[in-house]
Amino acid sequence: MTMEPLKEFSLIAPCGMNCGVCMAYLREKNKCQGCRIDDSKKSITRANCKIKNCVFFKRSKTGFCYGCDDFPCDRLKHLDKRYRTKYHMSMIENLGNIRKFGLKRFLVNEKDRWTCPECGGTICVHKGSCQSCGKNIFDYDSIFMKKE
C-alpha cells in the first residue's frame, strides 16, 4: 500500500474496513475510491451503506463507529461476523486498535499485514492474494474447511 499519507487516512471506513485492501478499490474497472469519497461516483449499494449513513456516526466526533454510544451495533456485528468468517479480518477489532493506538499506528500495522512478502504489492482481503504478482497468501478454502 504505497499511497500518500492523507489518502491512507481517508481509506479507513467508519466501520473500520481498510478500503485500500478491498477488492472494489484494488480492481481496475469501476474502481471504488473508498467509503469516505464522494458518493456520486459510487454504486448505489456502496453509496447507500447503512453503516456509513448512520445518524449516530454522522454526529460522532471521532469519524468512526467506535464513537457511537451503541458501538458495536447489530449492523456492525453482522458485518464483522461475515468478515471474520470469510476473510479472517475483524472490523470491530480494527476499530478497537484505532481507538487504542491511533490511526497512524493502525495504518503502519495494516501496511505490514497487507503487503505481499514476495513483491511488496497489496494483498486483497477478499481474494487472499497479492494484487500485483497474484501470489496466494491466504488460502481461505483450506483455512476454513473442516477436517473430519
Secondary structure, DSSP 4 states (H G I P E B T S, - for coil): ----HHHHHHTB-TTS-BGGGSHHHH-STT----TTS-GGGS-HHHHT-TTTT-HHHHH-SSSSGGGSTTPSPHHHHHHHHHHHHHHS--HHHHHHHHHHH-HHHHHHHHHHHTB-TTTS-BBPTTT-BBTTT--B---HHHHHPPP-
